[in-house]
Amino acid sequence: MQATSLAEPPTEAAECEHELADRCGSKSRAQTGPFPHVVMPGLRIKSGGVPGIHGLQHGDMREGRGWVYIMTNRPNGTLYLGVTSDIVRRAWEHREGLVEGFTKRYGLTRLVYAERHEEIAAAIQRERTMKHWPRAWKVNLIVAQNPDWDDLYETLP
């Protein structure tokens, strides 16, 4: 019997690259992803495309920038925490119910919190950290930036 050695654990950079590929729509994910109608690079949308919201198209976003965001259905309602490289597109997808899953099931169409990061890797790390926070911390974060729980979609850059 031949001895096998365990491979070294992946570096933080390798994990980050893998995470970026998963979250930003790599080719392999685009071909095998469970939601072929999701608007992401290489994927299709069932209704034909995202309209020019606020004059921005996907290509207008600077490469590498990321957003952490929170969606809800009403003040103090159900919360969904997510990360994206294109906040306008992603918020629109949630509002239109284009993605099957949690936000569509619970009607989470109101963008109540958005936090910009210069690097998508930083946004991904922030989202991972915030996912472990108690609900009260997330609510306090929303209230500090948006005390009336207004829908911030129309104020996006």
MARPAPA-677396 format. One line per 2 residues: number of its first residue (from 1); their letters; for each residue x, y, z of N, C-alpha, C. Coordinates in nm, 4 decimals. Each point is the difference from the previous one (the first is absolute). Layout:
BEGIN
NUM> A> X:Y:Z:X:Y:Z:X:Y:Z; ...
% end
This chain:
BEGIN
1> MQ> 0.0851:-0.1178:0.0000:-0.0851:0.1178:0.0000:0.0887:0.1227:0.0000; -0.0312:0.0909:-0.0880:0.0823:0.1177:-0.0162:-0.0507:0.1111:0.0922
3> AT> 0.0935:0.0673:0.0644:-0.0371:0.1100:0.0896:-0.0416:0.1201:-0.0827; -0.1028:0.0655:0.0446:-0.0438:0.1212:-0.0692:0.0205:0.1173:0.0927
5> SL> 0.0353:0.1103:-0.0576:0.0175:0.1199:0.0822:-0.1205:0.0912:-0.0196; -0.0340:0.0680:0.1037:-0.1094:0.0958:-0.0081:0.0492:0.1271:-0.0664
7> AE> -0.0789:0.0516:-0.0877:0.0368:0.1253:-0.0658:-0.0084:0.1123:0.1021; 0.0846:0.0992:-0.0201:-0.0057:0.1165:0.0891:-0.1330:0.0693:-0.0190
9> PP> -0.0536:0.0592:0.1062:-0.1267:0.0715:-0.0152:0.0178:0.1159:-0.0969; -0.1062:0.0353:-0.0723:0.0120:0.1099:-0.0960:0.0335:0.1307:0.0716
11> TE> 0.0728:0.0821:-0.0702:0.0350:0.1298:0.0555:-0.1232:0.0888:0.0037; 0.0087:0.1077:0.0763:-0.1121:0.0934:0.0071:-0.0307:0.0563:-0.1378
13> AA> 0.1047:0.0287:-0.0790:-0.0198:0.0541:-0.1348:-0.0735:-0.1007:-0.0881; 0.0366:-0.1290:0.0104:-0.0659:-0.1027:-0.0805:-0.1468:-0.0127:0.0400
15> EC> -0.0271:0.0037:0.1317:-0.1385:-0.0069:0.0459:-0.0794:0.1191:-0.0508; 0.0619:0.1174:0.0023:-0.0668:0.1218:-0.0455:-0.0313:-0.0098:-0.1492
17> EH> 0.0976:-0.0490:-0.0807:-0.0235:-0.0145:-0.1434:-0.1148:-0.0969:-0.0255; -0.0034:-0.1113:0.0745:-0.1082:-0.0968:-0.0150:-0.1340:0.0640:0.0370
19> EL> -0.0026:0.0750:0.1096:-0.1224:0.0656:0.0445:-0.0470:0.1022:-0.1030; 0.0953:0.0757:-0.0567:-0.0363:0.0985:-0.1022:-0.0608:-0.0679:-0.1210
21> AD> 0.0584:-0.1099:-0.0418:-0.0540:-0.0725:-0.1152:-0.1412:-0.0472:0.0289; -0.0239:-0.0519:0.1204:-0.1336:-0.0462:0.0360:-0.1001:0.1143:0.0060
23> RC> 0.0370:0.1113:0.0600:-0.0944:0.1092:0.0214:-0.0163:0.0900:-0.1211; 0.0993:0.0074:-0.0867:-0.0056:0.0941:-0.1117:-0.0341:-0.0669:-0.1322
25> GS> -0.0318:-0.1279:0.0025:-0.0494:-0.0643:-0.1199:0.1079:-0.0464:-0.0952; 0.0844:-0.0927:0.0414:0.1011:-0.0547:-0.0893:-0.0680:-0.0805:-0.1093
27> KS> 0.0727:-0.0316:-0.1072:-0.0550:-0.0761:-0.1120:-0.0577:-0.1332:0.0473; 0.0762:-0.0736:0.0821:-0.0490:-0.1313:0.0416:-0.1280:0.0136:0.0825
29> RA> -0.0074:0.0998:0.0848:-0.1212:0.0216:0.0793:-0.1150:0.0419:-0.0896; 0.0316:0.0822:-0.1020:-0.1037:0.0449:-0.0923:-0.0609:-0.1189:-0.0738
31> QT> 0.0814:-0.0993:-0.0322:-0.0491:-0.1140:-0.0746:-0.0731:-0.0988:0.0900; 0.0360:-0.0052:0.1269:-0.0586:-0.1007:0.0874:-0.0865:0.0582:0.1101
33> GP> -0.0104:0.1308:0.0089:-0.0736:0.0630:0.1088:-0.1464:-0.0376:0.0015; -0.0623:0.0014:0.1161:-0.1385:-0.0416:0.0122:-0.1001:0.1034:-0.0498
35> FP> 0.0419:0.1235:-0.0232:-0.0913:0.1052:-0.0420:0.0467:0.0601:-0.1323; -0.0280:-0.0626:-0.1148:0.0519:0.0504:-0.1266:-0.0604:0.1341:-0.0410
37> HV> -0.1046:0.0476:0.0669:-0.0605:0.1270:-0.0345:0.0605:0.1178:0.0776; 0.0933:-0.0262:0.0922:0.0605:0.1045:0.0817:0.0875:0.0878:-0.0877
39> VM> -0.0075:0.1310:0.0210:0.0807:0.0914:-0.0789:0.1381:0.0110:0.0616; 0.0931:-0.0716:-0.0554:0.1397:0.0049:0.0410:0.0811:-0.0237:-0.1260
41> PG> 0.1284:0.0330:0.0000:0.0805:-0.0236:-0.1192:-0.0140:-0.1434:-0.0478; -0.0345:-0.0156:-0.1271:-0.0113:-0.1319:-0.0584:-0.1340:-0.0683:0.0226
43> LR> -0.0916:0.0615:0.0742:-0.1297:-0.0612:0.0260:-0.1100:0.0743:-0.0735; -0.1171:-0.0652:-0.0101:-0.1137:0.0586:-0.0698:-0.1047:0.0458:0.1009
45> IK> -0.0843:0.0911:-0.0448:-0.1164:0.0400:0.0796:-0.1236:-0.0344:-0.0816; -0.1017:-0.0520:0.0646:-0.1145:-0.0492:-0.0750:-0.0796:0.1096:-0.0689
47> SG> 0.0038:0.1226:0.0484:-0.0798:0.1051:-0.0610:0.0774:0.0849:-0.1001; 0.1252:-0.0349:-0.0296:0.0706:0.0683:-0.1076:0.1080:0.0967:0.0412
49> GV> 0.0157:0.0370:0.1242:0.1110:0.0858:0.0385:-0.0374:0.1054:0.1011; 0.1009:0.0560:0.0606:-0.0193:0.1044:0.0999:-0.0121:0.1331:-0.0717
51> PG> -0.1024:0.0778:0.0275:-0.0098:0.1309:-0.0633:0.1098:0.0921:0.0509; 0.0247:0.1067:-0.0705:0.1023:0.0962:0.0415:-0.0468:0.0759:0.1232
53> IH> 0.0249:-0.0538:0.1157:-0.0432:0.0608:0.1253:0.0972:0.1106:0.0366; -0.0496:0.1180:0.0262:0.0814:0.1137:0.0397:0.1102:0.0295:-0.1014
55> GL> -0.0187:-0.0407:-0.1248:0.0997:0.0267:-0.1023:0.1231:-0.0884:0.0077; 0.0024:-0.0981:0.0880:0.1165:-0.0878:0.0140:-0.0270:-0.1321:-0.0697
57> QH> 0.0984:-0.0514:-0.0658:-0.0023:-0.1347:-0.0533:0.1054:-0.0788:0.0745; -0.0033:-0.1313:-0.0109:0.0938:-0.0839:0.0758:0.1446:0.0391:-0.0291
59> GD> 0.0339:0.0291:-0.1241:0.1367:0.0336:-0.0368:0.0483:0.1324:0.0576; -0.0899:0.0830:0.0488:0.0390:0.1293:0.0556:0.0610:-0.0110:0.1385
61> MR> -0.0199:-0.1116:0.0672:0.0511:-0.0143:0.1348:0.1501:-0.0247:-0.0054; 0.0766:0.0673:0.0852:0.1444:-0.0239:0.0056:0.0259:-0.1399:0.0490
63> EG> 0.0927:-0.0672:-0.0669:0.0345:-0.1382:0.0364:0.0529:-0.0050:0.1430; -0.0431:-0.0985:0.0756:0.0545:-0.0214:0.1324:-0.0805:0.0587:0.1136
65> RG> -0.0874:0.0934:-0.0245:-0.0785:0.0629:0.1058:-0.1078:-0.0956:0.0497; -0.0313:0.0069:0.1273:-0.1010:-0.0882:0.0556:-0.0944:0.0722:0.0943
67> WV> -0.1141:-0.0600:0.0226:-0.1027:0.0550:0.0880:-0.0513:-0.1089:0.0933; -0.0230:0.0369:0.1247:-0.0735:-0.0829:0.0950:-0.1341:0.0699:0.0159
69> YI> -0.1089:-0.0757:-0.0016:-0.1320:0.0636:0.0045:-0.0969:-0.0835:0.0832; -0.1061:0.0684:0.0451:-0.1057:-0.0678:0.0752:-0.1334:0.0334:-0.0648
71> MT> -0.0782:-0.1046:-0.0256:-0.1356:0.0136:-0.0542:-0.0987:-0.0390:0.1095; -0.1194:0.0585:-0.0055:-0.1068:-0.0357:0.0928:-0.1345:0.0176:-0.0698
73> NR> -0.1072:-0.0366:0.0689:-0.1349:0.0172:-0.0532:-0.0726:0.1170:0.0670; 0.0453:0.0400:0.1186:-0.0631:0.1105:0.0735:0.0925:0.0387:0.1147
75> PN> -0.0233:0.1133:0.0653:0.0823:0.0346:0.1166:-0.0050:-0.1108:0.1051; 0.1154:-0.0355:0.0510:0.0141:-0.1079:0.0978:-0.0511:-0.1347:-0.0504
77> GT> -0.0037:-0.0167:-0.1316:-0.0466:-0.1258:-0.0589:0.1127:-0.1005:-0.0168; -0.0242:-0.0969:-0.0841:0.0987:-0.1030:-0.0313:0.1189:0.0644:-0.0697
79> LY> 0.1208:-0.0420:0.0346:0.1211:0.0579:-0.0586:0.0723:-0.1007:-0.0884; 0.0568:0.0512:-0.1089:0.0885:-0.0792:-0.0860:0.1275:0.0802:-0.0198
81> LG> 0.1137:-0.0616:0.0263:0.1302:0.0637:-0.0139:0.0697:-0.0609:-0.1202; 0.0497:0.0841:-0.0897:0.0658:-0.0507:-0.1190:0.1209:0.0825:-0.0384
83> VT> 0.0720:-0.0480:-0.1020:0.1171:0.0695:-0.0535:-0.0086:-0.0062:-0.1519; 0.0451:0.1051:-0.0670:-0.0053:0.0057:-0.1453:0.1053:0.0961:-0.0523
85> SD> 0.0318:-0.0127:-0.1261:0.0899:0.0959:-0.0641:-0.0799:0.1066:-0.0737; -0.1310:-0.0197:-0.0147:-0.0855:0.0942:-0.0727:-0.1301:0.0178:0.0784
87> IV> -0.0011:0.0959:0.0878:-0.1133:0.0189:0.0918:-0.1290:0.0371:-0.0728; 0.0091:0.0798:-0.1048:-0.1202:0.0409:-0.0727:-0.0669:-0.1216:-0.0629
89> RR> 0.0792:-0.0820:-0.0680:-0.0535:-0.1199:-0.0640:-0.0572:-0.0964:0.1029; 0.0740:-0.0220:0.1070:-0.0410:-0.0994:0.0994:-0.1267:0.0443:0.0738
91> AW> -0.0075:0.1268:0.0374:-0.1207:0.0502:0.0666:-0.1205:-0.0116:-0.0937; 0.0212:0.0289:-0.1282:-0.1081:-0.0111:-0.0986:-0.0478:-0.1446:-0.0101
93> EH> 0.0947:-0.0954:-0.0011:-0.0381:-0.1414:-0.0054:-0.0869:-0.0383:0.1194; 0.0367:0.0465:0.1192:-0.0812:-0.0291:0.1190:-0.1374:0.0650:-0.0125
95> RE> -0.0047:0.1251:-0.0430:-0.1276:0.0720:-0.0121:-0.0943:-0.0669:-0.0988; 0.0551:-0.0509:-0.1082:-0.0810:-0.0623:-0.1049:-0.0289:-0.1479:0.0265
97> GL> 0.0587:-0.0567:0.1044:-0.0219:-0.1408:0.0328:0.0582:-0.0949:-0.1028; 0.1116:0.0364:-0.0604:0.0595:-0.0810:-0.1065:0.0790:-0.1196:0.0500
99> VE> 0.0361:-0.0013:0.1275:0.0802:-0.1082:0.0545:-0.0851:-0.0808:0.0973; -0.0135:-0.1296:-0.0300:-0.0722:-0.0880:0.0920:0.0789:-0.0088:0.1296
101> GF> -0.0675:-0.0042:0.1109:0.0694:-0.0168:0.1267:-0.0595:0.0843:0.1100; 0.0827:0.0275:0.0995:-0.0425:0.0653:0.1233:-0.0677:0.1350:-0.0234
103> TK> 0.0632:0.0888:-0.0776:-0.0560:0.1349:-0.0165:-0.1322:-0.0034:-0.0756; -0.0116:-0.0875:-0.0975:-0.1269:-0.0104:-0.0731:-0.1073:-0.0625:0.0889
105> RY> 0.0366:-0.1061:0.0718:-0.0959:-0.0708:0.0866:-0.0605:0.0925:0.1044; 0.0827:0.0889:0.0577:-0.0481:0.0872:0.1067:-0.0298:0.1424:-0.0465
107> GL> 0.0061:0.0253:-0.1288:-0.0356:0.1312:-0.0535:0.0931:0.1116:0.0444; 0.1288:-0.0283:0.0048:0.0979:0.0995:0.0461:0.0425:0.0867:-0.1191
109> TR> -0.0661:0.1123:-0.0161:0.0241:0.0866:-0.1159:0.0537:0.1368:0.0377; 0.0107:0.0277:0.1276:0.0422:0.1325:0.0469:0.1483:-0.0024:0.0379
111> LV> 0.0813:0.0778:-0.0709:0.1417:0.0147:0.0318:0.0112:0.1032:0.1119; 0.0433:-0.0442:0.1190:0.0044:0.0919:0.1142:0.1412:0.0320:0.0469
113> YA> 0.0993:-0.0717:-0.0530:0.1375:0.0258:0.0399:0.0923:-0.0391:-0.1140; 0.0980:0.0866:-0.0276:0.1009:-0.0292:-0.1024:0.1323:0.0603:0.0450
115> ER> 0.1044:-0.0795:-0.0121:0.1329:0.0397:0.0456:0.0991:-0.0311:-0.1128; 0.0666:0.1028:-0.0512:0.0926:-0.0167:-0.1122:0.1408:-0.0334:0.0482
117> HE> 0.0653:-0.0884:-0.0735:0.1391:-0.0374:0.0260:0.0780:0.0143:-0.1300; 0.1218:0.0479:0.0102:0.0837:0.0167:-0.1195:0.0399:-0.1332:-0.0616
119> EI> 0.0073:-0.1032:0.0793:0.0394:-0.1329:-0.0477:-0.1111:-0.1002:0.0313; -0.0325:-0.0832:-0.0981:-0.1050:-0.0999:0.0201:0.0381:-0.0980:0.1105
121> AA> 0.1282:-0.0302:0.0135:0.0436:-0.0922:0.1051:-0.0334:0.0559:0.1389; 0.0150:0.1297:0.0168:-0.0343:0.0632:0.1284:-0.1503:-0.0071:0.0251
123> AI> -0.0788:0.0171:-0.1047:-0.1455:-0.0086:0.0134:-0.0422:-0.1418:0.0376; 0.0627:-0.0988:-0.0626:-0.0317:-0.1396:0.0311:0.0344:-0.0318:0.1451
125> QR> 0.1141:0.0468:0.0452:0.0390:-0.0245:0.1394:-0.0959:0.0683:0.0969; -0.0385:0.1234:-0.0317:-0.0937:0.0742:0.0860:-0.1339:-0.0741:0.0073
127> ER> -0.0491:-0.0485:-0.1134:-0.1265:-0.0728:-0.0006:0.0096:-0.1253:0.0863; 0.1087:-0.0738:-0.0134:0.0188:-0.1212:0.0812:-0.0015:0.0327:0.1485
129> TM> 0.0665:0.1084:0.0353:0.0032:0.0419:0.1402:-0.1400:0.0372:0.0477; -0.0695:0.0824:-0.0783:-0.1330:0.0477:0.0394:-0.1031:-0.1126:0.0077
131> KH> 0.0170:-0.1038:-0.0801:-0.0937:-0.1135:0.0043:0.0006:-0.0671:0.1371; 0.1087:0.0137:0.0741:0.0095:-0.0591:0.1338:-0.0471:0.0946:0.1092
133> WP> -0.0318:0.1230:-0.0346:-0.0468:0.0963:0.0995:-0.1400:-0.0359:0.0480; -0.0325:0.0373:0.1232:-0.1397:-0.0103:0.0452:-0.0871:0.0973:-0.0814
135> RA> -0.1261:-0.0325:-0.0115:-0.0934:0.0849:-0.0742:0.0016:0.1441:0.0532; 0.0080:0.0179:0.1305:-0.0031:0.1338:0.0593:0.1138:0.0877:-0.0534
137> WK> 0.1173:-0.0567:-0.0229:0.1122:0.0780:-0.0530:-0.0302:0.0470:-0.1416; -0.0616:-0.0877:-0.0804:-0.0347:0.0375:-0.1373:-0.1067:0.1096:0.0009
139> VN> -0.0979:-0.0142:0.0864:-0.1052:0.1019:0.0115:0.0616:0.1334:0.0415; 0.0914:-0.0015:0.0973:0.0666:0.1241:0.0428:0.0772:0.0635:-0.1149
141> LI> 0.0640:-0.0802:-0.0824:0.0728:0.0509:-0.1160:-0.0951:0.0680:-0.0982; -0.1142:-0.0628:-0.0259:-0.1004:0.0580:-0.0896:-0.0520:0.1309:0.0566
143> VA> -0.0390:-0.0006:0.1261:-0.0585:0.1188:0.0638:0.0994:0.1164:0.0026; 0.1285:-0.0292:0.0184:0.1017:0.1057:0.0021:0.0099:0.0701:-0.1351
145> QN> -0.0143:-0.0742:-0.1099:0.0108:0.0581:-0.1336:-0.1356:0.0398:-0.0568; -0.1055:-0.0698:0.0386:-0.1307:0.0166:-0.0632:-0.1089:-0.0164:0.1061
147> PD> -0.0165:0.0996:0.0889:-0.0907:-0.0154:0.1146:-0.1455:-0.0264:-0.0373; -0.0431:0.0440:-0.1175:-0.1391:-0.0219:-0.0412:-0.0180:-0.1257:-0.0845
149> WD> 0.1054:-0.0756:-0.0190:-0.0023:-0.1224:-0.0798:-0.0507:0.0270:-0.1415; 0.0377:0.1143:-0.0558:-0.0402:0.0348:-0.1369:0.0655:-0.0931:-0.1011
151> DL> -0.0656:-0.0184:-0.1130:0.0588:-0.0777:-0.1088:0.1070:0.0862:-0.0659; 0.1253:-0.0441:0.0021:0.1122:0.0774:-0.0509:0.0260:-0.0218:-0.1486
153> YE> -0.0809:-0.0809:-0.0644:0.0232:-0.0344:-0.1403:0.0098:0.1248:-0.0894; -0.0910:0.0926:0.0166:-0.0013:0.1200:-0.0860:0.1154:0.0938:0.0295
155> TL> 0.0705:-0.0193:0.1113:0.1120:0.0873:0.0341:0.1355:-0.0601:-0.0379; -0.0012:-0.1175:-0.0608:0.1258:-0.0660:-0.0362:0.0776:0.0837:-0.1023
157> P> 0.1333:-0.0090:0.0059:0.0809:0.0786:-0.0941:-0.0147:-0.0497:-0.1422
% end
